[in-house]
Amino acid sequence: MYGLYDKEGILRFVDSDKAVCIAYAELFELGSTNYCLMDLANDTKKVKSTNLDQNLGENNN
């Protein structure tokens, strides 16, 4: 699985085919200096161990 991020770091497109992600970038005229392509399959271990629930944080008040 690949993710295409814009230069601000916002995920813009996800697909299992790298060529499709690049075609998406070309469709919206994103130059190669305006996006990065990341292999998300290698990051699955990191994602599984990350809890995005913001309600689990401690209250420091």
mmCIF file of the N, C-alpha and C atoms, coordinates in Angstrom:
data_MODEL
# 
_entry.id   MODEL 
# 
loop_
_atom_site.group_PDB 
_atom_site.id 
_atom_site.type_symbol 
_atom_site.label_atom_id 
_atom_site.label_alt_id 
_atom_site.label_comp_id 
_atom_site.label_asym_id 
_atom_site.label_entity_id 
_atom_site.label_seq_id 
_atom_site.pdbx_PDB_ins_code 
_atom_site.Cartn_x 
_atom_site.Cartn_y 
_atom_site.Cartn_z 
_atom_site.occupancy 
_atom_site.B_iso_or_equiv 
_atom_site.pdbx_formal_charge 
_atom_site.auth_seq_id 
_atom_site.auth_comp_id 
_atom_site.auth_asym_id 
_atom_site.auth_atom_id 
_atom_site.pdbx_PDB_model_num 
ATOM 1   N N  . MET A 1 1  ? 0.853  -1.172 0.000   1.00 0.00 ? 1  MET A N  1 
ATOM 2   C CA . MET A 1 1  ? 0.000  0.000  0.000   1.00 0.00 ? 1  MET A CA 1 
ATOM 3   C C  . MET A 1 1  ? 0.899  1.236  0.000   1.00 0.00 ? 1  MET A C  1 
ATOM 4   N N  . TYR A 1 2  ? 0.593  2.168  -0.878  1.00 0.00 ? 2  TYR A N  1 
ATOM 5   C CA . TYR A 1 2  ? 1.370  3.395  -0.989  1.00 0.00 ? 2  TYR A CA 1 
ATOM 6   C C  . TYR A 1 2  ? 0.489  4.592  -0.648  1.00 0.00 ? 2  TYR A C  1 
ATOM 7   N N  . GLY A 1 3  ? 1.092  5.587  -0.032  1.00 0.00 ? 3  GLY A N  1 
ATOM 8   C CA . GLY A 1 3  ? 0.404  6.829  0.257   1.00 0.00 ? 3  GLY A CA 1 
ATOM 9   C C  . GLY A 1 3  ? 1.145  7.987  -0.367  1.00 0.00 ? 3  GLY A C  1 
ATOM 10  N N  . LEU A 1 4  ? 0.410  8.890  -0.988  1.00 0.00 ? 4  LEU A N  1 
ATOM 11  C CA . LEU A 1 4  ? 0.997  10.065 -1.604  1.00 0.00 ? 4  LEU A CA 1 
ATOM 12  C C  . LEU A 1 4  ? 0.691  11.265 -0.710  1.00 0.00 ? 4  LEU A C  1 
ATOM 13  N N  . TYR A 1 5  ? 1.736  11.891 -0.200  1.00 0.00 ? 5  TYR A N  1 
ATOM 14  C CA . TYR A 1 5  ? 1.600  13.037 0.690   1.00 0.00 ? 5  TYR A CA 1 
ATOM 15  C C  . TYR A 1 5  ? 2.037  14.297 -0.044  1.00 0.00 ? 5  TYR A C  1 
ATOM 16  N N  . ASP A 1 6  ? 1.311  15.403 0.193   1.00 0.00 ? 6  ASP A N  1 
ATOM 17  C CA . ASP A 1 6  ? 1.740  16.660 -0.428  1.00 0.00 ? 6  ASP A CA 1 
ATOM 18  C C  . ASP A 1 6  ? 2.879  17.260 0.385   1.00 0.00 ? 6  ASP A C  1 
ATOM 19  N N  . LYS A 1 7  ? 3.412  18.389 -0.085  1.00 0.00 ? 7  LYS A N  1 
ATOM 20  C CA . LYS A 1 7  ? 4.581  18.970 0.573   1.00 0.00 ? 7  LYS A CA 1 
ATOM 21  C C  . LYS A 1 7  ? 4.281  19.479 1.977   1.00 0.00 ? 7  LYS A C  1 
ATOM 22  N N  . GLU A 1 8  ? 2.992  19.642 2.323   1.00 0.00 ? 8  GLU A N  1 
ATOM 23  C CA . GLU A 1 8  ? 2.621  20.023 3.687   1.00 0.00 ? 8  GLU A CA 1 
ATOM 24  C C  . GLU A 1 8  ? 2.449  18.805 4.587   1.00 0.00 ? 8  GLU A C  1 
ATOM 25  N N  . GLY A 1 9  ? 2.601  17.597 4.018   1.00 0.00 ? 9  GLY A N  1 
ATOM 26  C CA . GLY A 1 9  ? 2.483  16.382 4.809   1.00 0.00 ? 9  GLY A CA 1 
ATOM 27  C C  . GLY A 1 9  ? 1.078  15.839 4.920   1.00 0.00 ? 9  GLY A C  1 
ATOM 28  N N  . ILE A 1 10 ? 0.156  16.316 4.090   1.00 0.00 ? 10 ILE A N  1 
ATOM 29  C CA . ILE A 1 10 ? -1.229 15.853 4.117   1.00 0.00 ? 10 ILE A CA 1 
ATOM 30  C C  . ILE A 1 10 ? -1.383 14.683 3.161   1.00 0.00 ? 10 ILE A C  1 
ATOM 31  N N  . LEU A 1 11 ? -1.955 13.583 3.647   1.00 0.00 ? 11 LEU A N  1 
ATOM 32  C CA . LEU A 1 11 ? -2.187 12.413 2.814   1.00 0.00 ? 11 LEU A CA 1 
ATOM 33  C C  . LEU A 1 11 ? -3.241 12.759 1.774   1.00 0.00 ? 11 LEU A C  1 
ATOM 34  N N  . ARG A 1 12 ? -2.886 12.622 0.508   1.00 0.00 ? 12 ARG A N  1 
ATOM 35  C CA . ARG A 1 12 ? -3.782 12.989 -0.582  1.00 0.00 ? 12 ARG A CA 1 
ATOM 36  C C  . ARG A 1 12 ? -4.371 11.781 -1.315  1.00 0.00 ? 12 ARG A C  1 
ATOM 37  N N  . PHE A 1 13 ? -3.662 10.642 -1.301  1.00 0.00 ? 13 PHE A N  1 
ATOM 38  C CA . PHE A 1 13 ? -4.126 9.499  -2.081  1.00 0.00 ? 13 PHE A CA 1 
ATOM 39  C C  . PHE A 1 13 ? -3.470 8.228  -1.560  1.00 0.00 ? 13 PHE A C  1 
ATOM 40  N N  . VAL A 1 14 ? -4.216 7.116  -1.559  1.00 0.00 ? 14 VAL A N  1 
ATOM 41  C CA . VAL A 1 14 ? -3.700 5.816  -1.140  1.00 0.00 ? 14 VAL A CA 1 
ATOM 42  C C  . VAL A 1 14 ? -4.111 4.776  -2.175  1.00 0.00 ? 14 VAL A C  1 
ATOM 43  N N  . ASP A 1 15 ? -3.176 3.896  -2.547  1.00 0.00 ? 15 ASP A N  1 
ATOM 44  C CA . ASP A 1 15 ? -3.473 2.820  -3.475  1.00 0.00 ? 15 ASP A CA 1 
ATOM 45  C C  . ASP A 1 15 ? -2.437 1.720  -3.290  1.00 0.00 ? 15 ASP A C  1 
ATOM 46  N N  . SER A 1 16 ? -2.750 0.530  -3.739  1.00 0.00 ? 16 SER A N  1 
ATOM 47  C CA . SER A 1 16 ? -1.800 -0.576 -3.623  1.00 0.00 ? 16 SER A CA 1 
ATOM 48  C C  . SER A 1 16 ? -0.773 -0.571 -4.745  1.00 0.00 ? 16 SER A C  1 
ATOM 49  N N  . ASP A 1 17 ? -0.974 0.249  -5.755  1.00 0.00 ? 17 ASP A N  1 
ATOM 50  C CA . ASP A 1 17 ? -0.070 0.301  -6.905  1.00 0.00 ? 17 ASP A CA 1 
ATOM 51  C C  . ASP A 1 17 ? 0.673  1.640  -6.924  1.00 0.00 ? 17 ASP A C  1 
ATOM 52  N N  . LYS A 1 18 ? 1.987  1.566  -6.907  1.00 0.00 ? 18 LYS A N  1 
ATOM 53  C CA . LYS A 1 18 ? 2.819  2.775  -6.910  1.00 0.00 ? 18 LYS A CA 1 
ATOM 54  C C  . LYS A 1 18 ? 2.571  3.633  -8.150  1.00 0.00 ? 18 LYS A C  1 
ATOM 55  N N  . ALA A 1 19 ? 2.416  2.987  -9.308  1.00 0.00 ? 19 ALA A N  1 
ATOM 56  C CA . ALA A 1 19 ? 2.212  3.712  -10.563 1.00 0.00 ? 19 ALA A CA 1 
ATOM 57  C C  . ALA A 1 19 ? 0.907  4.503  -10.540 1.00 0.00 ? 19 ALA A C  1 
ATOM 58  N N  . VAL A 1 20 ? -0.110 3.980  -9.885  1.00 0.00 ? 20 VAL A N  1 
ATOM 59  C CA . VAL A 1 20 ? -1.391 4.686  -9.789  1.00 0.00 ? 20 VAL A CA 1 
ATOM 60  C C  . VAL A 1 20 ? -1.235 5.947  -8.943  1.00 0.00 ? 20 VAL A C  1 
ATOM 61  N N  . CYS A 1 21 ? -0.467 5.858  -7.868  1.00 0.00 ? 21 CYS A N  1 
ATOM 62  C CA . CYS A 1 21 ? -0.220 7.046  -7.039  1.00 0.00 ? 21 CYS A CA 1 
ATOM 63  C C  . CYS A 1 21 ? 0.511  8.119  -7.836  1.00 0.00 ? 21 CYS A C  1 
ATOM 64  N N  . ILE A 1 22 ? 1.490  7.712  -8.611  1.00 0.00 ? 22 ILE A N  1 
ATOM 65  C CA . ILE A 1 22 ? 2.230  8.678  -9.435  1.00 0.00 ? 22 ILE A CA 1 
ATOM 66  C C  . ILE A 1 22 ? 1.321  9.273  -10.511 1.00 0.00 ? 22 ILE A C  1 
ATOM 67  N N  . ALA A 1 23 ? 0.456  8.465  -11.097 1.00 0.00 ? 23 ALA A N  1 
ATOM 68  C CA . ALA A 1 23 ? -0.497 8.972  -12.091 1.00 0.00 ? 23 ALA A CA 1 
ATOM 69  C C  . ALA A 1 23 ? -1.440 9.989  -11.460 1.00 0.00 ? 23 ALA A C  1 
ATOM 70  N N  . TYR A 1 24 ? -1.845 9.745  -10.208 1.00 0.00 ? 24 TYR A N  1 
ATOM 71  C CA . TYR A 1 24 ? -2.698 10.705 -9.488  1.00 0.00 ? 24 TYR A CA 1 
ATOM 72  C C  . TYR A 1 24 ? -1.970 12.040 -9.340  1.00 0.00 ? 24 TYR A C  1 
ATOM 73  N N  . ALA A 1 25 ? -0.715 11.982 -8.951  1.00 0.00 ? 25 ALA A N  1 
ATOM 74  C CA . ALA A 1 25 ? 0.077  13.209 -8.802  1.00 0.00 ? 25 ALA A CA 1 
ATOM 75  C C  . ALA A 1 25 ? 0.188  13.949 -10.122 1.00 0.00 ? 25 ALA A C  1 
ATOM 76  N N  . GLU A 1 26 ? 0.401  13.225 -11.203 1.00 0.00 ? 26 GLU A N  1 
ATOM 77  C CA . GLU A 1 26 ? 0.497  13.852 -12.527 1.00 0.00 ? 26 GLU A CA 1 
ATOM 78  C C  . GLU A 1 26 ? -0.838 14.446 -12.963 1.00 0.00 ? 26 GLU A C  1 
ATOM 79  N N  . LEU A 1 27 ? -1.932 13.768 -12.619 1.00 0.00 ? 27 LEU A N  1 
ATOM 80  C CA . LEU A 1 27 ? -3.263 14.270 -12.966 1.00 0.00 ? 27 LEU A CA 1 
ATOM 81  C C  . LEU A 1 27 ? -3.498 15.656 -12.374 1.00 0.00 ? 27 LEU A C  1 
ATOM 82  N N  . PHE A 1 28 ? -3.040 15.852 -11.141 1.00 0.00 ? 28 PHE A N  1 
ATOM 83  C CA . PHE A 1 28 ? -3.221 17.154 -10.480 1.00 0.00 ? 28 PHE A CA 1 
ATOM 84  C C  . PHE A 1 28 ? -1.994 18.037 -10.602 1.00 0.00 ? 28 PHE A C  1 
ATOM 85  N N  . GLU A 1 29 ? -1.114 17.673 -11.554 1.00 0.00 ? 29 GLU A N  1 
ATOM 86  C CA . GLU A 1 29 ? 0.067  18.465 -11.886 1.00 0.00 ? 29 GLU A CA 1 
ATOM 87  C C  . GLU A 1 29 ? 0.941  18.756 -10.673 1.00 0.00 ? 29 GLU A C  1 
ATOM 88  N N  . LEU A 1 30 ? 1.087  17.729 -9.811  1.00 0.00 ? 30 LEU A N  1 
ATOM 89  C CA . LEU A 1 30 ? 1.997  17.849 -8.679  1.00 0.00 ? 30 LEU A CA 1 
ATOM 90  C C  . LEU A 1 30 ? 3.379  17.430 -9.160  1.00 0.00 ? 30 LEU A C  1 
ATOM 91  N N  . GLY A 1 31 ? 4.321  18.348 -9.116  1.00 0.00 ? 31 GLY A N  1 
ATOM 92  C CA . GLY A 1 31 ? 5.678  18.011 -9.491  1.00 0.00 ? 31 GLY A CA 1 
ATOM 93  C C  . GLY A 1 31 ? 6.307  17.107 -8.439  1.00 0.00 ? 31 GLY A C  1 
ATOM 94  N N  . SER A 1 32 ? 7.351  16.381 -8.813  1.00 0.00 ? 32 SER A N  1 
ATOM 95  C CA . SER A 1 32 ? 7.965  15.438 -7.880  1.00 0.00 ? 32 SER A CA 1 
ATOM 96  C C  . SER A 1 32 ? 8.557  16.127 -6.652  1.00 0.00 ? 32 SER A C  1 
ATOM 97  N N  . THR A 1 33 ? 8.759  17.439 -6.723  1.00 0.00 ? 33 THR A N  1 
ATOM 98  C CA . THR A 1 33 ? 9.250  18.163 -5.545  1.00 0.00 ? 33 THR A CA 1 
ATOM 99  C C  . THR A 1 33 ? 8.099  18.598 -4.636  1.00 0.00 ? 33 THR A C  1 
ATOM 100 N N  . ASN A 1 34 ? 6.852  18.364 -5.058  1.00 0.00 ? 34 ASN A N  1 
ATOM 101 C CA . ASN A 1 34 ? 5.697  18.773 -4.272  1.00 0.00 ? 34 ASN A CA 1 
ATOM 102 C C  . ASN A 1 34 ? 4.975  17.619 -3.589  1.00 0.00 ? 34 ASN A C  1 
ATOM 103 N N  . TYR A 1 35 ? 5.513  16.405 -3.716  1.00 0.00 ? 35 TYR A N  1 
ATOM 104 C CA . TYR A 1 35 ? 4.897  15.271 -3.042  1.00 0.00 ? 35 TYR A CA 1 
ATOM 105 C C  . TYR A 1 35 ? 5.949  14.239 -2.681  1.00 0.00 ? 35 TYR A C  1 
ATOM 106 N N  . CYS A 1 36 ? 5.588  13.363 -1.763  1.00 0.00 ? 36 CYS A N  1 
ATOM 107 C CA . CYS A 1 36 ? 6.426  12.206 -1.469  1.00 0.00 ? 36 CYS A CA 1 
ATOM 108 C C  . CYS A 1 36 ? 5.539  10.969 -1.464  1.00 0.00 ? 36 CYS A C  1 
ATOM 109 N N  . LEU A 1 37 ? 6.112  9.871  -1.844  1.00 0.00 ? 37 LEU A N  1 
ATOM 110 C CA . LEU A 1 37 ? 5.396  8.600  -1.929  1.00 0.00 ? 37 LEU A CA 1 
ATOM 111 C C  . LEU A 1 37 ? 5.973  7.681  -0.866  1.00 0.00 ? 37 LEU A C  1 
ATOM 112 N N  . MET A 1 38 ? 5.113  7.168  0.004   1.00 0.00 ? 38 MET A N  1 
ATOM 113 C CA . MET A 1 38 ? 5.570  6.309  1.091   1.00 0.00 ? 38 MET A CA 1 
ATOM 114 C C  . MET A 1 38 ? 4.952  4.928  0.988   1.00 0.00 ? 38 MET A C  1 
ATOM 115 N N  . ASP A 1 39 ? 5.753  3.911  1.250   1.00 0.00 ? 39 ASP A N  1 
ATOM 116 C CA . ASP A 1 39 ? 5.283  2.545  1.285   1.00 0.00 ? 39 ASP A CA 1 
ATOM 117 C C  . ASP A 1 39 ? 4.658  2.320  2.664   1.00 0.00 ? 39 ASP A C  1 
ATOM 118 N N  . LEU A 1 40 ? 3.340  2.328  2.728   1.00 0.00 ? 40 LEU A N  1 
ATOM 119 C CA . LEU A 1 40 ? 2.639  2.215  3.998   1.00 0.00 ? 40 LEU A CA 1 
ATOM 120 C C  . LEU A 1 40 ? 2.661  0.803  4.555   1.00 0.00 ? 40 LEU A C  1 
ATOM 121 N N  . ALA A 1 41 ? 2.883  -0.191 3.718   1.00 0.00 ? 41 ALA A N  1 
ATOM 122 C CA . ALA A 1 41 ? 2.913  -1.579 4.184   1.00 0.00 ? 41 ALA A CA 1 
ATOM 123 C C  . ALA A 1 41 ? 4.048  -1.802 5.176   1.00 0.00 ? 41 ALA A C  1 
ATOM 124 N N  . ASN A 1 42 ? 5.153  -1.104 5.009   1.00 0.00 ? 42 ASN A N  1 
ATOM 125 C CA . ASN A 1 42 ? 6.273  -1.242 5.938   1.00 0.00 ? 42 ASN A CA 1 
ATOM 126 C C  . ASN A 1 42 ? 6.004  -0.575 7.267   1.00 0.00 ? 42 ASN A C  1 
ATOM 127 N N  . ASP A 1 43 ? 4.999  0.283  7.341   1.00 0.00 ? 43 ASP A N  1 
ATOM 128 C CA . ASP A 1 43 ? 4.699  1.017  8.558   1.00 0.00 ? 43 ASP A CA 1 
ATOM 129 C C  . ASP A 1 43 ? 3.558  0.388  9.357   1.00 0.00 ? 43 ASP A C  1 
ATOM 130 N N  . THR A 1 44 ? 3.067  -0.783 8.979   1.00 0.00 ? 44 THR A N  1 
ATOM 131 C CA . THR A 1 44 ? 1.906  -1.357 9.665   1.00 0.00 ? 44 THR A CA 1 
ATOM 132 C C  . THR A 1 44 ? 2.211  -1.682 11.121  1.00 0.00 ? 44 THR A C  1 
ATOM 133 N N  . LYS A 1 45 ? 3.423  -2.088 11.438  1.00 0.00 ? 45 LYS A N  1 
ATOM 134 C CA . LYS A 1 45 ? 3.764  -2.372 12.830  1.00 0.00 ? 45 LYS A CA 1 
ATOM 135 C C  . LYS A 1 45 ? 3.682  -1.108 13.664  1.00 0.00 ? 45 LYS A C  1 
ATOM 136 N N  . LYS A 1 46 ? 4.130  0.002  13.124  1.00 0.00 ? 46 LYS A N  1 
ATOM 137 C CA . LYS A 1 46 ? 4.062  1.271  13.830  1.00 0.00 ? 46 LYS A CA 1 
ATOM 138 C C  . LYS A 1 46 ? 2.619  1.700  14.030  1.00 0.00 ? 46 LYS A C  1 
ATOM 139 N N  . VAL A 1 47 ? 1.788  1.520  13.012  1.00 0.00 ? 47 VAL A N  1 
ATOM 140 C CA . VAL A 1 47 ? 0.395  1.935  13.091  1.00 0.00 ? 47 VAL A CA 1 
ATOM 141 C C  . VAL A 1 47 ? -0.355 1.093  14.118  1.00 0.00 ? 47 VAL A C  1 
ATOM 142 N N  . LYS A 1 48 ? -0.091 -0.214 14.149  1.00 0.00 ? 48 LYS A N  1 
ATOM 143 C CA . LYS A 1 48 ? -0.773 -1.088 15.091  1.00 0.00 ? 48 LYS A CA 1 
ATOM 144 C C  . LYS A 1 48 ? -0.466 -0.722 16.537  1.00 0.00 ? 48 LYS A C  1 
ATOM 145 N N  . SER A 1 49 ? 0.737  -0.240 16.804  1.00 0.00 ? 49 SER A N  1 
ATOM 146 C CA . SER A 1 49 ? 1.108  0.075  18.172  1.00 0.00 ? 49 SER A CA 1 
ATOM 147 C C  . SER A 1 49 ? 0.765  1.504  18.561  1.00 0.00 ? 49 SER A C  1 
ATOM 148 N N  . THR A 1 50 ? 0.215  2.268  17.647  1.00 0.00 ? 50 THR A N  1 
ATOM 149 C CA . THR A 1 50 ? -0.136 3.654  17.909  1.00 0.00 ? 50 THR A CA 1 
ATOM 150 C C  . THR A 1 50 ? -1.610 3.760  18.254  1.00 0.00 ? 50 THR A C  1 
ATOM 151 N N  . ASN A 1 51 ? -1.911 4.389  19.379  1.00 0.00 ? 51 ASN A N  1 
ATOM 152 C CA . ASN A 1 51 ? -3.289 4.596  19.786  1.00 0.00 ? 51 ASN A CA 1 
ATOM 153 C C  . ASN A 1 51 ? -3.636 6.059  19.525  1.00 0.00 ? 51 ASN A C  1 
ATOM 154 N N  . LEU A 1 52 ? -4.584 6.282  18.633  1.00 0.00 ? 52 LEU A N  1 
ATOM 155 C CA . LEU A 1 52 ? -4.938 7.645  18.246  1.00 0.00 ? 52 LEU A CA 1 
ATOM 156 C C  . LEU A 1 52 ? -6.073 8.221  19.087  1.00 0.00 ? 52 LEU A C  1 
ATOM 157 N N  . ASP A 1 53 ? -6.495 7.506  20.109  1.00 0.00 ? 53 ASP A N  1 
ATOM 158 C CA . ASP A 1 53 ? -7.573 7.989  20.976  1.00 0.00 ? 53 ASP A CA 1 
ATOM 159 C C  . ASP A 1 53 ? -7.032 9.082  21.880  1.00 0.00 ? 53 ASP A C  1 
ATOM 160 N N  . GLN A 1 54 ? -7.439 10.312 21.653  1.00 0.00 ? 54 GLN A N  1 
ATOM 161 C CA . GLN A 1 54 ? -6.938 11.446 22.422  1.00 0.00 ? 54 GLN A CA 1 
ATOM 162 C C  . GLN A 1 54 ? -7.508 11.488 23.823  1.00 0.00 ? 54 GLN A C  1 
ATOM 163 N N  . ASN A 1 55 ? -8.536 10.712 24.092  1.00 0.00 ? 55 ASN A N  1 
ATOM 164 C CA . ASN A 1 55 ? -9.153 10.715 25.430  1.00 0.00 ? 55 ASN A CA 1 
ATOM 165 C C  . ASN A 1 55 ? -8.360 9.900  26.436  1.00 0.00 ? 55 ASN A C  1 
ATOM 166 N N  . LEU A 1 56 ? -7.329 9.194  26.008  1.00 0.00 ? 56 LEU A N  1 
ATOM 167 C CA . LEU A 1 56 ? -6.559 8.363  26.917  1.00 0.00 ? 56 LEU A CA 1 
ATOM 168 C C  . LEU A 1 56 ? -5.427 9.126  27.592  1.00 0.00 ? 56 LEU A C  1 
ATOM 169 N N  . GLY A 1 57 ? -5.180 10.351 27.194  1.00 0.00 ? 57 GLY A N  1 
ATOM 170 C CA . GLY A 1 57 ? -4.085 11.127 27.777  1.00 0.00 ? 57 GLY A CA 1 
ATOM 171 C C  . GLY A 1 57 ? -4.401 11.534 29.204  1.00 0.00 ? 57 GLY A C  1 
ATOM 172 N N  . GLU A 1 58 ? -3.332 11.764 29.972  1.00 0.00 ? 58 GLU A N  1 
ATOM 173 C CA . GLU A 1 58 ? -3.518 12.199 31.356  1.00 0.00 ? 58 GLU A CA 1 
ATOM 174 C C  . GLU A 1 58 ? -3.927 13.664 31.402  1.00 0.00 ? 58 GLU A C  1 
ATOM 175 N N  . ASN A 1 59 ? -4.652 14.008 32.432  1.00 0.00 ? 59 ASN A N  1 
ATOM 176 C CA . ASN A 1 59 ? -5.045 15.387 32.644  1.00 0.00 ? 59 ASN A CA 1 
ATOM 177 C C  . ASN A 1 59 ? -4.023 16.032 33.560  1.00 0.00 ? 59 ASN A C  1 
ATOM 178 N N  . ASN A 1 60 ? -3.336 17.054 33.089  1.00 0.00 ? 60 ASN A N  1 
ATOM 179 C CA . ASN A 1 60 ? -2.302 17.718 33.865  1.00 0.00 ? 60 ASN A CA 1 
ATOM 180 C C  . ASN A 1 60 ? -2.808 18.918 34.645  1.00 0.00 ? 60 ASN A C  1 
ATOM 181 N N  . ASN A 1 61 ? -4.105 19.103 34.744  1.00 0.00 ? 61 ASN A N  1 
ATOM 182 C CA . ASN A 1 61 ? -4.653 20.250 35.465  1.00 0.00 ? 61 ASN A CA 1 
ATOM 183 C C  . ASN A 1 61 ? -4.706 20.017 36.942  1.00 0.00 ? 61 ASN A C  1 
# 
